[in-house]
């Protein structure tokens, strides 16, 4: 009968431990997901590498940011086994149905090498001491014992008894081990009724608690690894964004330089255009003067011809010379007029070319400042076109590409719709009523007091220079003084 009880107890313990292990494996499997590959490739060689990476990553556990790792130190539905020193000395096993109720059994030998097998119920309802790492529990119960003993003749006979074990248990919360000590007074039933007792020091290893702790530690390991991968990914993304920011800053510098060149080119074109307009105006005036001279010559010629008809031979000769001289002056005037016409055509071509270049550079300037150009520069809402450049309409305003609107310049604040200069400006360029400690006001700006061994940190705060420490607020003194 007792053999069957032992076998039944061992089967219950094994089934419970197997269910716990399967449960933890199911929970652990639910937290496993596959890692998706984010890198693409164009060539077949890169595709092969990508497939290999995907196959390798499918075998790994994916870090789930929502995954929570929890461990509650409980001995409910756990099996533990270990060694016992005392009477009897041997092996000990326990199975806990709840945190307070369980069954136990032990198998061993006493000092006279008599075999003893104990089985019973155990209760733990009283906690004497409790901390984050251990509990000190008072346990008690009832058990029955079966084994052998020696009679008066020295022969081994069958022995049974009933005992009431009372003792202390020290289960560790973060480790799957338990120390316990007990004393069990009782009475023997066979071969005769007599006072008897049991005692023992027990060291047990909890398999159920070990499975929970291992699952918790594995979860923490996955989470730490996942956090490490997440930090690495964020660092890579941060590095990528820093590179893009540097590229954008470089592009911004190039655009500023290009804008300066455009302004210089437009100024030069405007100057050339004005010069051409002046030359053209001078040519028109000169042409008009020539035309007037031609008219005067023609009138003078007609008068001379009329005078020539009524003149004597001597007078005709003089008049003929004057007419020839006027013809020559007329021819020279005609040549000058033709030359002016050619120069005017050349100037018109240069002016058209200059106008085309000016339109081209005005278009570039308009587009570079965020506008669209057809026949003129059209700016988005909030800005106006000045000299084919989209600028803020208000006084002391600049365009903010980050906030996509016009803001006051550094050191200015808007009052009654107008950006006016501040009396005091912070390090970040905003208007303030007073400087924060330990900053001081200098020429309308908040600065670090150099005379007190302060310097400006990257975050904008005033900190002590190397070798100094702010023992007293607002003053940096040498370290060690």
C-alpha positions as CSV (number, residue, x, y, z in Angstrom):
1,X,0.0,0.0,0.0
2,X,2.7,2.5,1.0
3,X,4.6,1.7,-2.2
4,X,1.6,2.8,-4.2
5,X,1.3,6.0,-2.2
6,X,5.0,6.8,-2.9
7,X,4.5,6.1,-6.6
8,X,1.3,8.3,-6.7
9,X,3.1,11.2,-4.9
10,X,6.0,11.0,-7.4
11,X,3.6,10.9,-10.4
12,X,1.7,14.0,-9.1
13,X,4.9,15.9,-8.6
14,X,6.2,15.0,-12.1
15,X,2.9,15.9,-13.9
16,X,2.8,19.3,-12.1
17,X,6.4,20.1,-13.0
18,X,5.8,19.1,-16.6
19,X,2.7,21.3,-16.8
20,X,4.6,24.2,-15.4
21,X,7.4,23.8,-17.9
22,X,5.0,23.5,-20.8
23,X,3.1,26.5,-19.6
24,X,6.3,28.6,-19.5
25,X,7.3,27.4,-22.9
26,X,3.9,28.4,-24.3
27,X,4.1,31.9,-22.7
28,X,7.7,32.2,-23.9
29,X,6.6,31.2,-27.5
30,X,3.9,33.8,-27.5
31,X,6.5,36.5,-27.0
32,X,8.5,35.4,-29.9
33,X,8.0,37.2,-33.2
34,X,10.1,37.4,-36.4
35,X,12.3,40.4,-37.1
36,X,11.6,42.0,-40.5
37,X,14.4,43.1,-42.7
38,X,14.5,46.8,-43.6
39,X,17.4,46.8,-46.0
40,X,16.7,46.5,-49.8
41,X,19.1,45.7,-52.6
42,X,19.2,45.8,-56.3
43,X,21.8,43.3,-57.4
44,X,21.4,39.6,-57.1
45,X,24.4,39.3,-54.8
46,X,22.8,41.7,-52.3
47,X,19.5,39.8,-52.6
48,X,21.3,36.6,-51.6
49,X,22.8,38.3,-48.6
50,X,19.5,39.7,-47.6
51,X,17.8,36.3,-47.8
52,X,20.6,34.9,-45.6
53,X,20.1,37.6,-43.0
54,X,16.3,37.0,-43.0
55,X,16.8,33.3,-42.4
56,X,19.2,34.0,-39.6
57,X,16.9,36.6,-38.0
58,X,13.9,34.2,-38.2
59,X,15.6,32.0,-35.7
60,X,16.0,34.9,-33.2
61,X,13.5,36.2,-30.8
62,X,12.2,39.7,-31.7
63,X,12.1,42.3,-29.0
64,X,8.6,43.4,-28.2
65,X,8.5,46.9,-26.6
66,X,5.1,46.0,-25.0
67,X,6.5,42.8,-23.5
68,X,6.5,42.9,-19.7
69,X,8.7,40.8,-17.5
70,X,7.2,39.9,-14.2
71,X,8.0,37.4,-11.5
72,X,5.9,36.8,-8.4
73,X,7.8,34.8,-5.7
74,X,5.1,32.1,-5.1
75,X,5.4,28.4,-4.4
76,X,1.8,27.5,-5.5
77,X,1.7,24.4,-7.7
78,X,5.5,23.8,-7.5
79,X,7.5,20.8,-6.7
80,X,10.7,20.8,-4.7
81,X,13.2,18.1,-3.6
82,X,16.4,18.0,-1.6
83,X,18.4,16.5,1.2
84,X,17.6,16.1,4.9
85,X,19.9,15.7,7.9
86,X,18.4,14.3,11.1
87,X,16.2,11.4,11.9
88,X,15.7,10.2,9.4
89,X,18.6,11.4,7.1
90,X,18.0,11.1,3.4
91,X,15.9,12.7,0.7
92,X,13.0,15.1,1.1
93,X,10.2,16.1,-1.4
94,X,7.3,18.6,-1.2
95,X,4.5,19.6,-3.5
96,X,2.6,22.9,-2.8
97,X,-1.0,23.2,-3.9
98,X,-1.1,26.8,-2.7
99,X,1.4,29.2,-1.0
100,X,0.2,27.8,2.4
101,X,-0.9,24.2,1.9
102,X,1.2,21.3,0.6
103,X,2.2,17.7,1.1
104,X,5.7,16.3,1.9
105,X,7.5,13.0,2.0
106,X,10.9,11.9,3.1
107,X,12.9,8.7,2.8
108,X,16.0,7.9,4.8
109,X,17.7,6.0,7.7
110,X,18.2,6.8,11.3
111,X,21.3,6.3,13.4
112,X,20.6,2.6,13.8
113,X,20.3,2.2,10.0
114,X,16.6,1.7,10.3
115,X,14.7,2.7,7.1
116,X,11.9,5.3,7.6
117,X,9.4,6.8,5.1
118,X,7.3,9.8,6.2
119,X,4.4,11.3,4.3
120,X,2.0,14.1,5.4
121,X,0.4,17.4,5.0
122,X,2.1,20.8,5.7
123,X,0.7,24.2,6.4
124,X,2.4,27.7,6.3
125,X,0.1,30.5,7.4
126,X,2.3,32.5,9.8
127,X,5.1,34.8,8.5
128,X,7.6,35.7,11.1
129,X,9.9,37.9,9.0
130,X,9.6,39.3,5.5
131,X,12.0,41.1,3.2
132,X,12.7,41.6,-0.5
133,X,14.9,38.5,-0.7
134,X,13.6,36.0,2.0
135,X,10.7,35.0,4.1
136,X,10.8,33.3,7.5
137,X,7.8,31.1,7.9
138,X,6.4,29.0,10.7
139,X,5.1,25.7,9.4
140,X,3.2,22.8,11.0
141,X,1.4,19.7,9.9
142,X,0.6,16.1,10.5
143,X,2.3,13.0,9.1
144,X,2.5,9.3,9.2
145,X,5.6,7.2,9.3
146,X,6.4,3.7,8.1
147,X,9.7,1.9,8.4
148,X,11.7,-0.6,10.5
149,X,13.0,-0.7,14.1
150,X,14.8,-3.2,16.3
151,X,13.0,-5.0,19.1
152,X,14.4,-6.1,22.4
153,X,16.0,-9.1,20.7
154,X,17.8,-7.0,18.1
155,X,15.5,-8.2,15.3
156,X,14.1,-5.6,12.7
157,X,10.4,-5.3,12.9
158,X,7.8,-3.1,11.0
159,X,7.2,0.2,12.6
160,X,4.4,2.9,12.1
161,X,3.6,6.1,13.8
162,X,1.9,9.5,13.7
163,X,3.8,12.8,14.2
164,X,3.1,16.5,14.3
165,X,6.0,18.4,12.7
166,X,6.6,22.0,13.8
167,X,9.4,24.1,12.4
168,X,10.8,27.1,10.5
169,X,11.1,27.5,6.7
170,X,13.4,30.0,5.0
171,X,12.4,30.2,1.3
172,X,14.5,32.5,-0.9
173,X,12.4,34.8,-3.2
174,X,15.0,35.3,-5.9
175,X,16.6,31.8,-5.8
176,X,14.8,28.4,-6.1
177,X,16.2,27.1,-2.8
178,X,14.6,26.7,0.7
179,X,16.2,25.9,4.1
180,X,14.0,24.5,6.8
181,X,14.3,22.9,10.3
182,X,11.6,21.0,12.1
183,X,10.9,19.0,15.2
184,X,8.1,16.4,15.1
185,X,6.8,15.0,18.4
186,X,4.6,11.9,18.0
187,X,3.8,8.4,19.0
188,X,4.6,5.0,17.4
189,X,1.7,2.6,16.8
190,X,3.5,-0.6,15.9
191,X,5.2,-2.6,17.2
192,X,3.9,-0.9,20.3
193,X,2.5,2.5,21.3
194,X,5.3,4.6,22.7
195,X,6.5,8.3,22.7
196,X,8.7,9.1,19.7
197,X,9.9,12.1,17.7
198,X,11.5,13.2,14.5
199,X,13.8,16.2,13.7
200,X,15.6,17.4,10.7
201,X,17.5,20.1,8.8
202,X,16.3,20.2,5.1
203,X,17.7,21.8,2.0
204,X,15.3,21.7,-1.0
205,X,15.5,22.9,-4.6
206,X,12.2,24.1,-6.1
207,X,11.9,23.1,-9.7
208,X,8.7,25.1,-10.3
209,X,10.2,28.3,-8.9
210,X,13.4,27.7,-10.9
211,X,11.4,27.5,-14.1
212,X,9.6,30.8,-13.2
213,X,12.9,32.5,-12.3
214,X,14.6,31.2,-15.5
215,X,11.7,32.4,-17.6
216,X,11.9,35.8,-15.9
217,X,15.6,36.1,-16.4
218,X,15.3,35.0,-20.0
219,X,12.6,37.6,-20.5
220,X,14.9,40.2,-19.0
221,X,17.7,39.0,-21.2
222,X,15.5,39.4,-24.3
223,X,14.4,42.8,-23.2
224,X,17.9,44.0,-22.5
225,X,19.1,42.6,-25.9
226,X,16.0,44.2,-27.6
227,X,16.7,47.5,-25.8
228,X,20.3,47.3,-27.0
229,X,19.2,46.8,-30.6
230,X,16.7,49.6,-30.2
231,X,19.4,51.9,-28.9
232,X,21.7,50.9,-31.7
233,X,19.0,51.5,-34.3
234,X,18.2,54.9,-32.7
235,X,21.9,55.8,-32.7
236,X,22.1,54.8,-36.3
237,X,19.0,56.9,-37.1
238,X,20.5,59.8,-35.1
239,X,23.8,59.5,-37.0
240,X,21.8,59.5,-40.3
241,X,19.8,62.5,-39.3
242,X,23.0,64.3,-38.3
243,X,24.4,63.5,-41.7
244,X,21.3,64.9,-43.4
245,X,21.4,67.9,-41.1
246,X,25.0,68.6,-42.1
247,X,24.1,68.1,-45.8
248,X,21.2,70.6,-45.4
249,X,23.4,73.0,-43.6
250,X,26.0,72.7,-46.4
251,X,23.2,73.2,-49.0
252,X,22.0,76.2,-47.0
253,X,25.5,77.7,-47.1
254,X,25.6,77.1,-50.9
255,X,22.2,78.7,-51.4
256,X,23.3,81.7,-49.4
257,X,26.5,82.1,-51.4
258,X,24.5,81.6,-54.6
259,X,22.0,84.3,-53.4
260,X,24.9,86.7,-52.9
261,X,26.2,85.9,-56.4
262,X,22.7,86.4,-57.8
263,X,22.4,89.8,-56.0
264,X,25.8,90.8,-57.4
265,X,25.0,89.6,-60.9
266,X,21.6,91.4,-60.8
267,X,23.2,94.6,-59.5
268,X,25.8,94.4,-62.4
269,X,23.0,93.7,-64.9
270,X,21.0,96.6,-63.5
271,X,24.0,98.9,-63.8
272,X,24.7,97.7,-67.4
273,X,21.0,98.2,-68.2
274,X,21.1,101.8,-66.9
275,X,24.2,102.5,-68.8
276,X,22.7,101.2,-72.0
277,X,19.5,103.2,-71.4
278,X,21.7,106.3,-71.0
279,X,23.7,105.6,-74.1
280,X,20.5,105.0,-76.1
281,X,19.0,108.3,-74.8
282,X,22.2,110.1,-75.9
283,X,22.0,108.5,-79.3
284,X,18.4,109.5,-79.7
285,X,19.3,113.1,-78.8
286,X,22.3,113.0,-81.2
287,X,20.1,111.6,-83.9
288,X,17.5,114.3,-83.4
289,X,20.2,116.9,-83.6
290,X,21.5,115.4,-86.9
291,X,18.0,115.3,-88.3
292,X,17.7,119.0,-87.4
293,X,21.0,119.7,-89.1
294,X,19.9,117.9,-92.2
295,X,16.8,119.9,-92.3
296,X,18.7,123.1,-91.9
297,X,21.2,122.0,-94.6
298,X,18.3,121.2,-97.0
299,X,16.7,124.6,-96.4
300,X,20.0,126.3,-96.8
301,X,20.6,124.4,-100.0
302,X,17.2,125.5,-101.5
303,X,17.9,129.1,-100.6
304,X,21.3,128.9,-102.3
305,X,19.9,127.2,-105.4
306,X,17.3,130.0,-105.7
307,X,20.0,132.6,-105.2
308,X,22.2,130.7,-107.7
309,X,19.5,131.1,-110.4
310,X,19.5,134.9,-110.0
311,X,23.2,135.4,-109.4
312,X,26.0,136.4,-111.8
313,X,28.7,134.1,-113.0
314,X,31.1,135.0,-110.1
315,X,28.3,134.7,-107.5
316,X,27.2,131.4,-109.1
317,X,30.7,130.0,-108.7
318,X,30.8,131.0,-105.1
319,X,27.3,129.6,-104.5
320,X,28.2,126.4,-106.3
321,X,31.1,125.9,-104.0
322,X,28.8,126.6,-101.0
323,X,26.3,124.1,-102.4
324,X,29.0,121.4,-102.8
325,X,30.2,122.1,-99.3
326,X,26.6,121.7,-98.1
327,X,26.3,118.4,-100.1
328,X,29.4,117.1,-98.4
329,X,28.1,118.1,-95.0
330,X,24.8,116.4,-95.8
331,X,26.6,113.2,-96.8
332,X,28.7,113.3,-93.6
333,X,25.5,113.8,-91.6
334,X,23.8,110.9,-93.5
335,X,26.8,108.7,-92.7
336,X,26.7,109.8,-89.0
337,X,22.9,109.1,-89.0
338,X,23.5,105.6,-90.4
339,X,26.2,104.9,-87.9
340,X,23.9,106.0,-85.1
341,X,21.2,103.7,-86.5
342,X,23.7,100.8,-86.4
343,X,24.8,101.7,-82.9
344,X,21.1,101.9,-81.8
345,X,20.4,98.4,-83.2
346,X,23.5,97.1,-81.3
347,X,22.3,98.8,-78.1
348,X,18.8,97.4,-78.5
349,X,20.2,93.9,-78.9
350,X,22.4,94.4,-75.7
351,X,19.4,95.7,-73.9
352,X,17.2,92.7,-74.9
353,X,20.0,90.4,-73.8
354,X,20.4,92.2,-70.5
355,X,16.6,92.1,-69.9
356,X,16.6,88.4,-70.6
357,X,19.5,87.8,-68.2
358,X,17.8,90.0,-65.6
359,X,14.6,88.0,-65.9
360,X,16.6,84.7,-65.6
361,X,18.3,85.8,-62.4
362,X,15.1,87.3,-61.0
363,X,13.4,83.9,-61.6
364,X,16.3,82.1,-59.8
365,X,16.1,84.6,-56.9
366,X,12.3,84.3,-56.6
367,X,12.4,80.5,-56.6
368,X,15.3,80.4,-54.2
369,X,13.3,82.5,-51.7
370,X,10.3,80.1,-52.0
371,X,8.2,81.9,-54.6
372,X,6.9,80.9,-58.1
373,X,7.8,82.9,-61.2
374,X,5.8,83.4,-64.4
375,X,6.0,87.0,-65.7
376,X,6.6,88.2,-62.1
377,X,7.5,86.7,-58.7
378,X,4.5,85.3,-56.9
379,X,5.1,84.7,-53.1
380,X,3.3,82.4,-50.7
381,X,0.9,83.8,-48.1
382,X,2.7,85.9,-45.4
383,X,5.4,87.2,-47.7
384,X,5.7,89.9,-50.4
385,X,7.9,90.3,-53.5
386,X,10.6,92.9,-53.3
387,X,13.1,93.0,-56.2
388,X,11.9,89.5,-57.2
389,X,12.6,88.1,-53.8
390,X,10.0,86.8,-51.3
391,X,10.6,88.6,-48.0
392,X,8.5,89.4,-44.9
393,X,6.4,92.5,-45.2
394,X,6.9,93.6,-41.6
395,X,9.7,95.7,-40.2
396,X,12.5,93.7,-38.5
397,X,10.9,90.4,-39.6
398,X,12.6,87.3,-41.1
399,X,11.2,84.2,-42.6
400,X,11.4,80.9,-40.5
401,X,11.4,77.8,-42.7
402,X,10.9,75.6,-39.7
403,X,7.7,77.3,-38.5
404,X,6.8,78.4,-42.0
405,X,6.0,82.0,-41.0
406,X,7.5,85.4,-40.5
407,X,9.1,85.9,-37.1
408,X,10.8,88.9,-35.4
409,X,14.5,89.1,-35.7
410,X,16.8,88.1,-32.9
411,X,16.5,90.6,-30.1
412,X,13.1,91.9,-31.2
413,X,9.5,91.2,-30.0
414,X,6.2,92.0,-31.5
415,X,4.2,94.8,-29.9
416,X,1.0,96.1,-31.5
417,X,1.8,94.1,-34.6
418,X,5.3,95.6,-35.1
419,X,8.6,94.0,-34.2
420,X,10.5,96.3,-31.9
421,X,13.9,96.0,-30.3
422,X,14.1,94.5,-26.9
423,X,15.8,96.2,-23.9
424,X,17.3,92.8,-22.8
425,X,18.0,89.7,-24.9
426,X,18.7,86.2,-23.6
427,X,21.3,83.8,-24.9
428,X,18.7,82.2,-27.2
429,X,17.6,85.6,-28.7
430,X,14.3,86.0,-26.9
431,X,13.3,89.1,-25.0
432,X,13.5,88.8,-21.2
433,X,12.9,91.1,-18.2
434,X,16.0,89.9,-16.3
435,X,18.9,87.5,-16.8
436,X,18.8,84.2,-15.1
437,X,21.5,83.5,-12.4
438,X,24.5,83.6,-12.8
439,X,24.2,85.6,-16.1
440,X,24.7,89.3,-16.1
441,X,23.5,92.1,-18.5
442,X,26.1,93.5,-20.9
443,X,25.1,95.8,-23.8
444,X,21.5,94.6,-23.7
445,X,22.4,90.9,-23.7
446,X,22.6,88.2,-21.1
447,X,26.2,86.9,-20.9
448,X,28.2,84.7,-18.5
449,X,30.4,86.6,-16.0
450,X,33.9,86.0,-17.3
451,X,35.4,87.7,-14.2
452,X,33.8,84.9,-12.0
453,X,35.3,82.0,-14.1
454,X,32.1,81.0,-15.9
455,X,31.8,79.8,-19.4
456,X,28.9,79.0,-21.8
457,X,28.0,75.3,-22.1
458,X,26.5,73.6,-25.2
459,X,23.1,73.6,-23.6
460,X,23.3,77.4,-23.2
461,X,23.8,77.4,-19.4
462,X,26.7,79.2,-17.6
463,X,28.9,76.6,-16.0
464,X,32.2,76.8,-14.2
465,X,35.5,76.6,-16.2
466,X,37.7,73.5,-15.8
467,X,39.3,73.4,-12.4
468,X,36.5,75.4,-10.8
469,X,33.3,74.5,-9.0
470,X,30.3,76.5,-7.9
471,X,30.4,76.1,-4.2
472,X,28.5,79.3,-3.7
473,X,25.7,80.3,-6.1
474,X,26.8,82.8,-8.7
475,X,30.5,82.2,-8.1
476,X,33.1,79.6,-9.3
477,X,36.0,78.9,-6.9
478,X,39.0,76.7,-7.5
479,X,38.4,73.0,-6.7
480,X,39.9,72.1,-3.3
481,X,39.8,75.6,-1.8
